[in-house]
Amino acid sequence: MSEEQRPRLRDLFRPRPVSTDRTVTTEADEAVPIGLRITAGYAWRILLIAAVVAGFIWIVIQLKLLVIPLMVGILITALLWPAFEWMLRHRFPRWAAVAIAIAGTLAIVAVLMTLVVWQVRSQLPDVQARSTDAIEEFRQFLLNGPLHLSEKQIQDYLDAGRTFINEQAKLLWNGALVVGATAAHIVTGAVLSLFILICLLADGGGIWKWTLRLFPRAARPAADGAARNGWATIVNYARTQLFVAAIDAVGIGLGALLLGVPLAIPVAVLVFLGSFVPIVGAVVTGAIAVLLALVYNGPWIALAMLGVVLLVQQVEGHILQPIMMGSAVKVHPLAVVLVVAGGSMIGGIPGALFAVPLAAFVNVAAVTVSTGSWRTGAQPDADLIWSTVPRQRRRSNR
């Protein structure tokens, strides 16, 4: 086959001229206004895309015990990837780099869990007693204060609040993609996530080469470039969120400790985990720290705790992150909130955790294909849900 006759790879998403000589039209078709025909064309295509997405989500729900450990393993791999690549660049054997990464991660988790259990066991009785006293004080305020509520009104409000909390807790914990309520499901998911993590670190390139063969031969270069840009975005996302989570956890935990708020270490760990859900997680975990200070220490310490939470987040976002990471992260808050809300509605807590990185991957991959940047391997120059602008580094003349 000559070079002229060989089929060429065309850009995906590029509109192609429609051959009108094969179009069969009738008098009824011609009577329909052109605007209505265009609207109908868009409508059935949108419905088809929605059906495909709904079918994909249904399959994910059916395979929830496999999908969630897979997503956890991929996210932890992205978290460890910068340190893992650094070890490979410095001539560490791959098996040694994998062992160090896994052992270091398990050691950090074990130390944090030990500290959390120790402080909970030592301070939980005092917190429970003080919480009971605070609830009774608030009840007396409602009875004898300016509101002058009756016992029946207070009980009705408590019942309504308890019902609302139970409904929300059921919605969050029993989402469509929750791993399971039994300890066996949790242990199985953790073991499977660890196995996936080891496989990805040991032979991630080989796994991707095998996966790439599932695509048509002509589409493999575009799919490879889009996936590599998407993976770079996921690593960037994980690196950014790890930095944000560490700064928030240390700052808020240290502030709680200095203010005398109990359970400072569990609060710091909770802030660290919650920060992996952008914007929403930081707000929720910060509110928990303030509420704990309000119940145990009173309104003035709670107000000071609120100031600490806001100060830490402002310093982290506007000072430390641009200086230490060398990039300014551009994330539209509306897009993040909507994506997190949609993920939590579909998949509960796991959905909220994976919503932003998954949306960022899909967004970058689609823009990479549509702009043709997969040919050069560069990041696409377009509006993205999650992207970074590298800070210009000054070169010193030596």
Secondary structure, DSSP 8 states (H G I E B T S, - for coil): --TTTS-----TT------GGG----HHHHHS-HHHHHHHHHHHHHHHHHHHHHHHHHHHHHTHHHHHHHHHHHHHHHHHHHHHHHHHHTT--HHHHHHHHHHHHHHHHHHHHHHHHHHHHHHHHHHHHHHHHHHHHHHHHHHHSTT---HHHHHHHHHHHHHHHHHHHHHHHT-TT---SSHHHHHHHHHHHHHHHHHHHHHHHHHHHHHHTTS-GGGHHHHHHHHHHHHHHHHHHHHHHHHHHHHHHHHHHHHHHHTT-S-HHHHHHHHHHHTTSTTHHHHHHHHHHHHHHHHHH-HHHHHHHHHHHHHHHHHIIIIIHHHHHSEEEEE-HHHHHHHHHHHHHHHHHHHHHHHHHHHHHHHHHHHHHHHTGGGTT----S--SEEEEE--------
